[in-house]
Protein backbone atom coordinates (compact mmCIF):
# COMPACT_ATOMS: atom_id res chain seq x y z
CA UNK A 1 0.00 0.00 0.00
CA UNK A 2 1.15 3.57 -0.70
CA UNK A 3 0.56 6.80 1.19
CA UNK A 4 -1.03 8.53 -1.83
CA UNK A 5 -4.52 8.65 -0.32
CA UNK A 6 -3.26 9.76 3.09
CA UNK A 7 -1.02 12.39 1.46
CA UNK A 8 -4.01 13.89 -0.35
CA UNK A 9 -5.87 14.20 2.93
CA UNK A 10 -2.88 15.63 4.75
CA UNK A 11 -2.28 18.18 1.97
CA UNK A 12 -5.83 19.45 2.42
CA UNK A 13 -5.20 19.82 6.14
CA UNK A 14 -1.91 21.64 5.54
CA UNK A 15 -3.62 23.97 3.06
CA UNK A 16 -6.28 24.71 5.68
CA UNK A 17 -3.56 25.69 8.16
CA UNK A 18 -2.09 28.08 5.59
CA UNK A 19 -5.48 29.68 4.93
CA UNK A 20 -6.04 30.10 8.68
CA UNK A 21 -2.60 31.72 9.10
CA UNK A 22 -1.43 28.93 11.42
CA UNK A 23 1.15 27.23 9.20
CA UNK A 24 4.84 27.46 10.07
CA UNK A 25 7.36 29.12 7.76
CA UNK A 26 10.04 27.04 6.12
CA UNK A 27 12.77 26.29 8.65
CA UNK A 28 15.93 28.31 8.11
CA UNK A 29 19.18 26.38 8.46
CA UNK A 30 22.12 27.82 10.39
CA UNK A 31 25.33 26.89 8.60
CA UNK A 32 27.98 28.77 10.60
CA UNK A 33 28.63 30.35 13.99
CA UNK A 34 30.85 33.43 13.85
CA UNK A 35 32.48 34.26 17.21
CA UNK A 36 32.27 37.77 18.71
CA UNK A 37 34.45 40.42 17.09
CA UNK A 38 35.48 43.69 18.73
CA UNK A 39 32.44 45.61 19.95
CA UNK A 40 29.92 43.12 18.63
CA UNK A 41 28.64 39.73 19.73
CA UNK A 42 28.40 36.55 17.66
CA UNK A 43 26.79 36.32 14.26
CA UNK A 44 25.36 33.43 12.26
CA UNK A 45 25.23 32.43 8.61
CA UNK A 46 22.08 30.96 7.09
CA UNK A 47 21.73 28.61 4.17
CA UNK A 48 20.92 30.57 0.99
CA UNK A 49 22.05 33.96 2.35
CA UNK A 50 25.34 35.85 2.30
CA UNK A 51 24.31 37.99 5.31
CA UNK A 52 25.68 37.64 8.79
CA UNK A 53 22.81 37.62 11.30
CA UNK A 54 22.44 38.61 14.93
CA UNK A 55 19.96 36.38 16.73
CA UNK A 56 17.33 38.20 18.75
CA UNK A 57 15.12 35.13 18.60
CA UNK A 58 17.21 32.82 20.78
CA UNK A 59 16.25 31.70 24.28
CA UNK A 60 19.87 30.93 25.18
CA UNK A 61 19.72 33.83 27.61
CA UNK A 62 23.10 33.34 29.34
CA UNK A 63 24.84 32.42 26.06
CA UNK A 64 26.41 29.30 27.55
CA UNK A 65 26.16 26.90 24.60
CA UNK A 66 29.67 27.87 23.44
CA UNK A 67 31.16 28.18 26.92
CA UNK A 68 34.41 26.19 26.95
CA UNK A 69 33.72 24.44 30.28
CA UNK A 70 30.26 23.38 29.12
CA UNK A 71 31.61 21.95 25.87
CA UNK A 72 34.52 20.23 27.64
CA UNK A 73 32.10 18.57 30.05
CA UNK A 74 30.08 17.19 27.13
CA UNK A 75 33.24 15.89 25.44
CA UNK A 76 34.52 14.20 28.60
CA UNK A 77 31.20 12.47 29.26
CA UNK A 78 31.00 11.25 25.65
CA UNK A 79 34.49 9.81 25.79
CA UNK A 80 33.75 8.10 29.11
CA UNK A 81 30.21 6.82 28.52
CA UNK A 82 29.54 7.01 24.76
CA UNK A 83 27.01 9.03 22.80
CA UNK A 84 23.81 7.25 23.91
CA UNK A 85 22.45 5.49 27.01
CA UNK A 86 21.35 2.30 25.27
CA UNK A 87 18.24 1.80 27.42
CA UNK A 88 15.53 3.50 29.44
CA UNK A 89 16.43 4.63 32.94
CA UNK A 90 15.07 1.62 34.84
CA UNK A 91 16.77 -0.90 32.52
CA UNK A 92 20.29 0.22 33.34
CA UNK A 93 20.10 3.37 31.24
CA UNK A 94 21.04 5.53 34.23
CA UNK A 95 24.64 6.79 34.26
CA UNK A 96 26.57 8.88 36.74
CA UNK A 97 25.96 12.16 34.82
CA UNK A 98 22.17 11.63 35.04
CA UNK A 99 22.32 11.34 38.82
CA UNK A 100 24.73 14.26 39.18
CA UNK A 101 22.49 16.53 37.14
CA UNK A 102 19.42 15.61 39.19
CA UNK A 103 21.27 16.35 42.41
CA UNK A 104 22.69 19.61 41.03
CA UNK A 105 19.43 21.06 39.74
CA UNK A 106 17.55 20.07 42.93
CA UNK A 107 20.13 21.94 45.00
CA UNK A 108 20.05 24.91 42.62
CA UNK A 109 16.29 25.42 42.99
CA UNK A 110 16.26 24.52 46.68
CA UNK A 111 14.24 21.31 46.51
CA UNK A 112 15.04 17.91 48.08
CA UNK A 113 14.99 16.00 44.80
CA UNK A 114 14.58 16.26 41.04
CA UNK A 115 13.98 14.04 38.03
CA UNK A 116 15.26 14.92 34.55
CA UNK A 117 13.40 14.49 31.25
CA UNK A 118 14.15 14.97 27.57
CA UNK A 119 12.38 18.34 27.62
CA UNK A 120 10.29 20.61 29.81
CA UNK A 121 7.34 19.67 27.59
CA UNK A 122 7.62 16.00 28.53
CA UNK A 123 8.29 17.06 32.13
CA UNK A 124 4.94 18.83 32.31
CA UNK A 125 3.15 15.87 30.76
CA UNK A 126 4.91 13.43 33.08
CA UNK A 127 4.08 15.49 36.13
CA UNK A 128 0.39 15.62 35.23
CA UNK A 129 0.26 11.85 34.75
CA UNK A 130 2.01 11.34 38.09
CA UNK A 131 -0.05 13.51 40.42
CA UNK A 132 -3.55 13.22 38.96
CA UNK A 133 -6.18 10.87 40.30
CA UNK A 134 -9.96 10.77 39.88
CA UNK A 135 -10.37 13.40 42.60
CA UNK A 136 -7.87 15.94 41.31
CA UNK A 137 -8.89 19.41 40.14
CA UNK A 138 -6.53 21.42 37.91
CA UNK A 139 -6.45 25.23 37.70
CA UNK A 140 -4.29 27.16 35.23
CA UNK A 141 -3.56 30.63 33.89
CA UNK A 142 -5.31 31.39 30.60
CA UNK A 143 -1.98 32.17 28.88
CA UNK A 144 -0.14 29.05 30.02
CA UNK A 145 2.24 27.38 27.59
CA UNK A 146 0.95 24.69 25.25
CA UNK A 147 2.84 22.01 27.21
CA UNK A 148 0.81 22.81 30.34
CA UNK A 149 -2.42 22.84 28.40
CA UNK A 150 -1.54 19.49 26.83
CA UNK A 151 -0.55 18.10 30.23
CA UNK A 152 -3.96 19.03 31.66
CA UNK A 153 -5.64 17.34 28.70
CA UNK A 154 -3.78 14.04 28.85
CA UNK A 155 -4.83 13.49 32.44
CA UNK A 156 -8.26 12.75 30.97
CA UNK A 157 -10.08 14.44 33.83
CA UNK A 158 -13.54 15.85 33.05
CA UNK A 159 -13.92 19.54 32.21
CA UNK A 160 -15.74 20.03 35.51
CA UNK A 161 -12.42 19.27 37.22
CA UNK A 162 -10.59 22.06 35.42
CA UNK A 163 -10.54 25.79 35.97
CA UNK A 164 -8.95 28.61 33.95
CA UNK A 165 -8.33 32.03 35.44
CA UNK A 166 -7.73 35.19 33.45
CA UNK A 167 -4.08 36.03 32.96
CA UNK A 168 -2.42 36.99 36.27
CA UNK A 169 -5.87 37.87 37.68
CA UNK A 170 -5.76 36.91 41.33
CA UNK A 171 -9.44 37.59 41.92
CA UNK A 172 -10.24 35.16 39.12
CA UNK A 173 -7.86 32.58 40.60
CA UNK A 174 -9.78 32.88 43.84
CA UNK A 175 -13.04 32.39 41.93
CA UNK A 176 -11.64 29.15 40.47
CA UNK A 177 -10.68 27.90 43.91
CA UNK A 178 -14.12 28.74 45.27
CA UNK A 179 -15.72 26.71 42.49
CA UNK A 180 -13.80 23.49 43.23
CA UNK A 181 -16.14 20.73 44.36
CA UNK A 182 -15.73 19.73 48.02
CA UNK A 183 -15.54 16.14 46.75
CA UNK A 184 -12.08 16.83 45.32
CA UNK A 185 -9.08 15.53 47.28
CA UNK A 186 -6.31 17.59 45.71
CA UNK A 187 -6.09 20.80 43.70
CA UNK A 188 -3.19 21.65 41.39
CA UNK A 189 -2.63 25.31 40.46
CA UNK A 190 -0.18 25.55 37.56
CA UNK A 191 1.26 28.59 35.80
CA UNK A 192 4.20 29.78 33.75
CA UNK A 193 6.89 31.72 35.59
CA UNK A 194 7.57 33.84 32.52
CA UNK A 195 4.93 34.04 29.81
CA UNK A 196 7.14 33.65 26.79
CA UNK A 197 5.09 35.61 24.28
CA UNK A 198 4.91 38.66 26.55
CA UNK A 199 7.88 38.62 28.92
CA UNK A 200 5.72 39.28 32.00
CA UNK A 201 5.83 37.08 35.07
CA UNK A 202 3.44 35.30 37.40
CA UNK A 203 2.85 37.01 40.79
CA UNK A 204 3.96 33.89 42.63
CA UNK A 205 3.87 35.37 46.12
CA UNK A 206 0.20 36.27 45.67
CA UNK A 207 -0.61 32.91 44.09
CA UNK A 208 1.00 31.01 46.96
CA UNK A 209 -0.75 33.19 49.54
CA UNK A 210 -4.17 32.65 47.97
CA UNK A 211 -3.65 28.92 47.60
CA UNK A 212 -2.59 28.53 51.23
CA UNK A 213 -5.93 29.93 52.32
CA UNK A 214 -7.68 26.98 50.60
CA UNK A 215 -5.17 24.25 51.44
CA UNK A 216 -7.10 23.00 54.48
CA UNK A 217 -10.24 22.34 52.43
CA UNK A 218 -8.81 19.38 50.54
CA UNK A 219 -7.39 16.08 51.77
CA UNK A 220 -4.15 16.37 49.78
CA UNK A 221 -4.07 20.16 49.81
CA UNK A 222 -3.59 22.79 47.10
CA UNK A 223 -0.36 22.20 45.20
CA UNK A 224 1.34 25.07 43.37
CA UNK A 225 3.38 24.32 40.23
CA UNK A 226 5.47 26.74 38.20
CA UNK A 227 6.96 26.03 34.78
CA UNK A 228 9.86 28.47 34.91
CA UNK A 229 11.54 27.36 31.71
CA UNK A 230 12.14 30.92 30.51
CA UNK A 231 12.90 32.26 33.98
CA UNK A 232 15.45 29.92 35.53
CA UNK A 233 18.97 31.16 34.92
CA UNK A 234 17.75 34.26 33.11
CA UNK A 235 16.86 36.58 35.99
CA UNK A 236 16.52 36.88 39.73
CA UNK A 237 19.40 38.06 41.94
CA UNK A 238 21.28 34.77 41.59
CA UNK A 239 19.57 33.39 38.48
CA UNK A 240 16.99 31.31 40.32
CA UNK A 241 14.29 32.78 38.11
CA UNK A 242 10.74 33.83 38.87
CA UNK A 243 10.42 32.34 42.38
CA UNK A 244 13.54 34.24 43.45
CA UNK A 245 12.40 37.45 41.77
CA UNK A 246 8.85 37.18 43.16
CA UNK A 247 10.00 36.16 46.63
CA UNK A 248 8.01 32.91 46.93
CA UNK A 249 8.70 29.29 46.03
CA UNK A 250 5.93 27.03 44.69
CA UNK A 251 5.69 23.41 45.80
CA UNK A 252 6.90 22.03 42.46
CA UNK A 253 9.25 23.59 39.92
CA UNK A 254 9.39 22.50 36.29
CA UNK A 255 12.15 23.88 34.11
CA UNK A 256 14.53 23.34 31.23
CA UNK A 257 18.24 23.08 30.58
CA UNK A 258 17.61 24.20 27.00
CA UNK A 259 17.21 27.95 27.48
CA UNK A 260 19.39 29.99 29.86
CA UNK A 261 21.66 26.99 30.50
CA UNK A 262 22.17 26.54 26.76
CA UNK A 263 21.98 22.74 26.59
CA UNK A 264 18.93 20.44 26.38
CA UNK A 265 16.41 18.63 28.57
CA UNK A 266 13.90 19.37 31.31
CA UNK A 267 13.28 18.60 34.96
CA UNK A 268 10.75 18.35 37.79
CA UNK A 269 11.90 19.36 41.28
CA UNK A 270 10.02 18.83 44.52
CA UNK A 271 9.82 16.46 47.47
CA UNK A 272 11.50 13.06 47.42
CA UNK A 273 8.09 11.37 47.47
CA UNK A 274 6.88 13.45 44.53
CA UNK A 275 9.98 12.56 42.52
CA UNK A 276 9.55 8.85 43.32
CA UNK A 277 5.92 9.08 42.15
CA UNK A 278 7.16 10.64 38.92
CA UNK A 279 9.70 7.83 38.49
CA UNK A 280 6.98 5.22 38.99
CA UNK A 281 4.12 6.82 37.05
CA UNK A 282 5.32 9.26 34.37
CA UNK A 283 5.01 7.61 30.95
CA UNK A 284 7.20 10.30 29.40
CA UNK A 285 9.99 9.23 31.78
CA UNK A 286 9.49 5.47 31.89
CA UNK A 287 9.09 4.59 28.23
CA UNK A 288 11.88 6.60 26.57
CA UNK A 289 15.64 6.67 26.60
CA UNK A 290 16.98 9.55 28.71
CA UNK A 291 19.17 12.48 27.79
CA UNK A 292 22.67 11.63 26.63
CA UNK A 293 25.42 11.72 29.22
CA UNK A 294 26.93 14.58 27.22
CA UNK A 295 23.78 16.65 27.66
CA UNK A 296 23.72 15.88 31.38
CA UNK A 297 27.37 16.72 31.96
CA UNK A 298 27.06 19.90 29.91
CA UNK A 299 23.93 20.99 31.80
CA UNK A 300 25.64 20.36 35.14
CA UNK A 301 28.60 22.45 34.03
CA UNK A 302 26.25 25.20 32.86
CA UNK A 303 24.55 25.33 36.25
CA UNK A 304 27.99 25.54 37.87
CA UNK A 305 28.85 28.51 35.63
CA UNK A 306 25.53 30.18 36.42
CA UNK A 307 26.24 29.66 40.12
CA UNK A 308 29.73 31.22 39.94
CA UNK A 309 31.06 34.82 39.96
CA UNK A 310 31.32 34.60 36.17
CA UNK A 311 27.69 33.56 35.97
CA UNK A 312 26.61 36.48 38.13
CA UNK A 313 28.58 38.81 35.85
CA UNK A 314 26.75 37.40 32.83
CA UNK A 315 23.45 37.79 34.65
CA UNK A 316 24.17 41.42 35.53
CA UNK A 317 25.23 42.16 31.95
CA UNK A 318 22.09 40.48 30.63
CA UNK A 319 20.01 42.75 32.86
CA UNK A 320 21.91 45.82 31.66
CA UNK A 321 21.51 45.14 27.93
CA UNK A 322 17.87 44.11 28.45
CA UNK A 323 17.14 47.41 30.18
CA UNK A 324 19.06 49.27 27.47
CA UNK A 325 16.84 47.72 24.81
CA UNK A 326 13.65 48.33 26.77
CA UNK A 327 14.61 51.94 27.39
CA UNK A 328 15.51 52.37 23.73
CA UNK A 329 12.07 51.24 22.62
CA UNK A 330 10.52 53.60 25.14
CA UNK A 331 12.66 56.51 23.91
CA UNK A 332 11.43 55.82 20.38
CA UNK A 333 7.85 56.10 21.63
CA UNK A 334 7.12 52.44 20.95
CA UNK A 335 4.81 50.22 22.97
CA UNK A 336 6.04 47.24 24.95
CA UNK A 337 5.07 45.27 28.06
CA UNK A 338 7.16 46.24 31.07
CA UNK A 339 9.10 43.62 32.99
CA UNK A 340 12.56 42.55 34.16
CA UNK A 341 12.97 39.63 31.78
CA UNK A 342 14.99 39.50 28.51
CA UNK A 343 11.89 38.61 26.50
CA UNK A 344 10.90 42.05 25.21
CA UNK A 345 7.72 42.36 23.12
CA UNK A 346 7.22 45.19 20.67
CA UNK A 347 3.48 45.70 20.30
CA UNK A 348 2.73 46.32 16.62
CA UNK A 349 -1.10 46.03 16.76
CA UNK A 350 -1.19 45.39 13.02
CA UNK A 351 -0.49 42.23 11.00
CA UNK A 352 0.92 43.91 7.88
CA UNK A 353 3.26 46.14 9.89
CA UNK A 354 4.45 43.14 11.89
CA UNK A 355 5.34 41.20 8.75
CA UNK A 356 6.98 44.26 7.18
CA UNK A 357 9.23 45.00 10.16
CA UNK A 358 10.24 41.34 10.57
CA UNK A 359 11.19 41.20 6.88
CA UNK A 360 13.02 44.56 7.04
CA UNK A 361 15.07 43.42 10.03
CA UNK A 362 15.84 40.12 8.30
CA UNK A 363 17.17 41.97 5.28
CA UNK A 364 19.36 44.01 7.65
CA UNK A 365 20.72 40.90 9.35
CA UNK A 366 18.49 40.69 12.45
CA UNK A 367 16.50 37.57 13.32
CA UNK A 368 13.30 38.12 15.32
CA UNK A 369 9.90 36.45 15.72
CA UNK A 370 6.64 38.05 14.57
CA UNK A 371 3.41 36.94 16.24
CA UNK A 372 0.14 37.57 14.42
CA UNK A 373 -3.45 36.27 14.41
CA UNK A 374 -4.43 33.53 15.16
CA UNK A 375 -1.33 32.94 17.35
CA UNK A 376 -2.30 36.14 19.17
CA UNK A 377 -5.67 37.95 19.06
CA UNK A 378 -6.24 40.59 16.39
CA UNK A 379 -4.92 43.88 17.69
CA UNK A 380 -2.22 42.16 19.81
CA UNK A 381 0.22 41.56 16.95
CA UNK A 382 3.73 41.54 18.40
CA UNK A 383 7.39 41.20 17.55
CA UNK A 384 9.26 39.27 20.23
CA UNK A 385 12.88 40.23 20.89
CA UNK A 386 15.00 37.97 23.10
CA UNK A 387 18.10 39.54 24.58
CA UNK A 388 21.07 37.32 25.39
CA UNK A 389 24.20 37.80 27.50
CA UNK A 390 26.34 37.63 24.35
CA UNK A 391 24.75 40.85 23.06
CA UNK A 392 26.78 44.01 23.53
CA UNK A 393 25.72 47.62 23.97
CA UNK A 394 26.67 48.19 20.33
CA UNK A 395 24.52 45.26 19.22
CA UNK A 396 21.55 46.74 21.06
CA UNK A 397 22.15 50.24 19.71
CA UNK A 398 22.49 48.90 16.17
CA UNK A 399 19.14 47.11 16.33
CA UNK A 400 17.43 50.12 17.89
CA UNK A 401 18.83 52.30 15.10
CA UNK A 402 17.38 49.98 12.49
CA UNK A 403 13.97 50.06 14.18
CA UNK A 404 14.10 53.85 14.30
CA UNK A 405 14.82 53.99 10.56
CA UNK A 406 11.97 51.63 9.65
N, C-alpha and C positions, 0 to 999 in steps of 0.2 A: 504493500500500500504506500502511496505517496502522501505528501502533505499539501497537495494542490488545493483540495477543498478547504482544509483548515486555513491555509494561507489567504485564500479569498476572504474568508470571514474575518481573519485578523486584520487584513488590509482595510476593510470597512471600519473596523474599530479604531485603527490608527488614524484613518481619515477623519473620523468623528472627533478624536482628540484634537486634531489640527484645527478643525472648524470651531471647536469650543475654546481654542486658545490655551489648551492644557498640554500640548505636545512639547517635548524637550528638543532643544536645538541639537544639531550635530555636535558630538563631543570633540573639542579641540585637543590636540595631542602636543604635550610639551616634549620638545626634542633636546633641550639643553638648559642647564643651569649655569648662569654667569655670576661668579662671586662678586661681592661688593667692590666698588672702585671709588677711591677718593671720598667725595662728599655724598655719594649715593649708595643705596643698598643694592641687593642682588636683582638681577633681571633674568628673564626667561625667553627662550626662543620657542616658537610654535611652528608646527608643520604647515607648510604652504605660505609662510610669511617671512619677510626679511627683517621685520621689526624686532626690537628688543622690548620686552614688556615688564612693567612693574605689576605685581599681583596685589590688588586690593580686594581680592575675592577669596583669600586664603584664611582658614581658621587656625593656622599654625601660629597662634598669638605670640608665643615666646621665641619663635624662630629657632627651635632646637633640632630640627630634622637633619641639619648639617653640622651640629655640634660635634667636635672630634671625640669627646668622651662617650657620647651616645652611639656614634658609629663604631667606635672601638669595642664597646660592650656587645653590640650585635655581632661583630666579627668574631670575638672570642667565644661567645656562646655557640655560634654556628660551627666553629672549628672543634669545640668540645662535644657538642651534642647532635650535630647535623642540622639539616635545614627543615625537617619536619618531625612531629612527635610520633607518628606511626600508629597511633591508637587514640581512642577517647580517654578522658582523664581516669576513669575508674577501671580501665583495662591497661594499666601501666603506661598511660600516656602523660603522666605527671612527672615533670623533671624539676630539678632544683630551681631553675629560674622562674617557674610558675609559682612555686611556694614563696620565693623571695619577693616577687612582685606583689603577691597578695598580702604578705606581712608589711611591705613598705607602704602600699597605698592605704591600708587600714590605719597605720600609724600616722600617715600624713593627714588624713581627714578626722583623726581622733575617734575611731571606732574600734571595738575589740577584734573584729574579723572582717574579711572581705573575700569575695569570690570573683575571679576574672572570667570574662566572656570574649567572644570574637569582636563584639561591638557593643556600644551603649544601646543600640536598637534591640539586640538579642538579650541584653541585660534587662531592659524594661519588660520584655515579653516573658523572660524567665522568672522575674520577680512576681509578676501578676499570676503566673501559673502556680507559684510556690505558696503564696499567702492568701489565695482566694478559696473560700469554701461556699457552701450553699447559703450561708448566712453572713456574707460579706457585702458591704455597700461601698461602692467607689464614688469619689467626688473629685472632679478635676477642673482646672482653669480652662476657659473656652479657647484660649490660644495655645494650649499645650501642643508639643511636637507630635508629629504623626506616629512616632514610636510609642508614645504614651496612649494615644487614641487606639492604636492597634492592640496594645497590651490589654486595655480595658475590654476590647471586643473579644479577644481570644479566650478570655475567662468564661465566656458563654453564660454570664449572669443576665437575668432579665433586665429590661430597661428600667423597671421600677426600682432596681437596686443600683442605679447610677444617677449621679447628679452633676450638673455643669453650672459653674458660677461664672458670671461675667468677669472679664479680664481684670485681675487684681482688685476686684470689688469685694471688700471684706464683709459688707452687709449682705451681699448675695451669697457669700460662702456660709455665713451664719444661717441664712434661709435654707440652704441645702442641708445643713446639719439638723435644723429643726424638722425637716421633712423626712428624715430617716426613720423607718419603721422601728418601733421598740422591739420587734422580733429579731432584728439584726444583732449579731454577736460581735462583729468587728467592722470598723469604718476605716477606709484608706483614703486619705486626702493627698493627691499627687499634683505636682506642679513643676514647671521648668524653673530653674534658677535664673537663667537669662533667656529671654524670649528672642530667638535668633533672628527673626525678621525685623525686630524693632530695637533691640539693644537695651530694653528696659528690664528691670529685675523684679522678682517676687518679693513682697514685703514679709519675709519669713518670720520675723519676730511677731508680727501681728497674727499671721496664720497659726503659729504655734500657740500663741496665747488664746486664741479663739478655740482651737481644737482641745486644749487642756480643759476648758470649761465644760466640754461634752464627754470627756474621757470616761467619767464614772458611769455614764448611762449604758455602756455596752460591755459585755463580758470580757472581750479581748481588747477593749479600749479603742481610741482613735489614733491611728498611725499616720504620721506625716512622712511623705516621701518627696525628695527633690531630685530631679534630673538636672545636675549642674554641669552638663557636658561642655557648655560654652563658658562657664564661669570658672571652674577649677583651673588653677594655674594662671589665669588671665587677669585677675584682679583680687582685691582684698589686700590687707596690709602685708601678709606673707604669702599671698597666692593661694589661699584656701578657698577662694571663690565667694559665691553669694552668701553662704552661711556666715563666713567671717565678716563680710561687708555689712550684712544685715544684723549681725549680733545675736543670732540664734541658730541652733543646730537641729535640723529635723531628725526623726528617729532613724531613717534610712537615707543613704546617699547613693545615687546612681551617677556614674560619670564615665568619661572616656580618656584614653591615652592618645587619642588621635587628633586632638586639637592643640591646646596649649603645650602639651608634652611632645607633640610632633611625631608620634609613632603610630600605634594602631591598637585597637582593642577597647573593651569596656569593663566596668566592674560594678558590683553591688557591695556596699559596706554597711554593717550594722552589728547586731549582737551575734555571739557565737551560735546561738540556737537558730536565729534567722538564717545565717549562712549555711548551717547544716541542713535546714529545710530546703534551701535553694539547691544544695548539692544533691539532695534526694529526689526533688520534685520538678526541677526546671528542665523541661525538654530541650531547650536551647543550649543547655549546658551538658546534659547527659549524652545526647545522641549526635554529637559532632566533635571532630578533632579540635583541640584547643589552639590558641595562638602558638606560633613558633617560639622556640627558646630565644631566638634572636630578637623578636618583638618584645618578649618579656624582659630580657636583659637590657635592651635599649630603653624601655619604658622606666625600669628601675633607675637607670643612670639619669634619665631626664628628670625624674622626681628629685634625685639627689642634687642635680644642678639647680632646679627650682628652689630647693631648700638650702641653698648656699649663698654666701655674699654675692657671688656672680649672678645668681638667679634673682636676688633682690634688686640688683642694679638693672637687670633686664626689665624687671617688673616696673621699677620707677621710670625707666626710659619709655616703656610702653605707655604708661600713664601720661607722660609729658607729650609724646607725639600724638596720642589720642586727643588730649585737650587742645593741642595746637590745631588739629584738624577741625574739631568741633567749633573752636573759636573762629577759625577761618570761615567756616560756613556761615556762622552768625554774623561776622563782619560783612559778608557779601549779601546779607539780608535774606538768606535762604532758610527754609524751614527744616527742622530736624526734630528728633525726640531726645530730650535731655537724659543724661545718664553717665555713669562712670566707666562703662564698658567699651572696649574697642570695636564693637559693632556699632557703626554710626549710620543711621538711615537718613537719606536725603529725600524729603517728601516732594514728589513731583506733581501729584494730583491729576496727572494726565497721561494716558497711554502713549500717544504719539510722541510727546516730549521725552518720556522715559526711554523709548526705543531710540530716539534721535541722540540723546546724550550718551547712552551706552555705546552706540555706534561711533560717535565722535571721539569718545575717550579711547575706544579700541583702536581707531585709526591713529591716535596720538601715542599709542603704546601703553594704555592703562586698562587693566582687566577688572571689571566690576560686574555686579549682578543686578539686573533690572527685574522688578517684581510688578506684574500687572494683573488685571482681572483675567481669569477667575482665581488666581493664586491669592490675590488680595482683593477686597471689595472695590468697586468702581469709586474713584475719588481718593483712594488710599495708595495709588501707584507710587512706588518707592524705588530708589536705587540704594542698595546696601553696600557700604564701604566697610572693609575689615582691616583695621590697622594692626600691624605686626611689629615686634620689637626690632626687626631688621630694618624697618623704615627709618630714614633720617629726617632731620628738619628740612633738608633740601628736597627730599622726596615729597614730603607733605606740601611744601610751598609750591613745588612744580605742579602737582595735581590741582591744588587750589587755583593756581594761575590759569590752568586749562579750563577749569569750570567757570571762572570769571569771564573768559574769552568766548565761551559758548554762546 
